[in-house]
Amino acid sequence: CIFAYGQTGSGKTFTMMGPNELTEESLGVNYRALSDLFHLSSVRKETFSYNISVQMLEIYNEQVRDLLATNGQTSRLEIRNSSLDGINVPEATLVPVSTTSDVIYLMNLGQ
């Protein structure tokens, strides 16, 4: 889970994504974390099987919105907490991914 919190204009997107002109040194938190995640899943593929999926949500004024919904759904989503699944939003779109590029595409789609 990657979570960014702050006022409008405080730098959340810059911190998470980096600048428009990316260099190795200027990569945001998302790129670095995703690169490590997919590298580790590749290195460990002989030992472990990973299923990696993405949900992209916005919480604003206590409303949860699915940023990947393709049906234009704007109904209020509920955050759930269970001992089995932890904190989740079961009604939100869940998209399987296999590369950093897959995730970046979804992030751009959801912005």
N, C-alpha and C positions, 0 to 999 in steps of 0.2 A: 504494500500500500504506500503510495506517495501522496502526501497531503500538504497543501500550501495554504496558509492562512494569512490574511492581512487586508488592510484597506486598499481601495482602488488606487492604483498608481504607486504602490509601495515597493514594487519590484518582484512580485511573485513569479510572473511569467519569465522575466529575465533570469532570475535565479534558477528556475526549473529548466528552461529551454536554452538559455544563453543568448548572445546577440544574433542578429540576422546573418552576419558574416562569421561563420563558425571556423575556429581553428582548434587544433588539439588542446591548446591551453584554455580556450574559452568555452568549451563544452559545458552545458548546464548539468544539473544534478540528474535529470531524466536520462540524458544520453549516457552518462557515466554508469549509472545503475543498470540500465538496460544492457549495455555492452558487457558488463560483468555477469549479469544474469544469464545471457545467452552463451557467453563463453564458458561459464561453469556447467551449464546444461550440456554443452557439446563435449567438454572434457570428460564428464561423468556418464555419457550416454551408454557405455558398456555395462555400467553398474546400476544406474537408476533410469527410470522413465519419468519424464516431466510432461505435464499438461499445463501450458501457460496460456492464460486468457486475460482479456482487458475489459474493465468497466470504466467508464468516464462519467463522473457525476459532478454537478455543481450544487453546492449548498449555499443558498442566498436567502436572507430573511426567513430562516427556518423552513424553507421549501427545498426539497431535493428534486433535482431535474436530471434526467438521463440525456447526456450530450451525444450519445450514439444511437438514440432511437430513430428508426427509419420510418416509423408510421406517424410521426408528428405528435406523438403522445406527450401531453403536458400535464397529465394528472399527477397528483401528489404521490410521491413514492415514500414508502416507509422504511426506515432503518431498523433492522432486526439485530438482536443479540442472542446467540444460543451457545450452549456449552459445546455443541458438536461443530458448528460452522463458524463460531466467533461472530464478529460484527459484519453484517452483510446487507445488501439491498437486493433481495431475490427477484424482484420484478424488473430490475434494470437489465439492459442489453449486455450480454456477455459474449465477447468475440474471441475465438481461439487465434493465437498468433504463434509464429515460429521464428521470427527474426526481429531485430531492432527496427528495421525498415517498416515492417508490418505495424509495429506500435506507433512509430512516428507518423505514419499515414493516418492512423486512427486519431491520434492527437490533433493533427491538422484538421481532420474532418470535424472533430468535436469542438474546435475553437470557435 
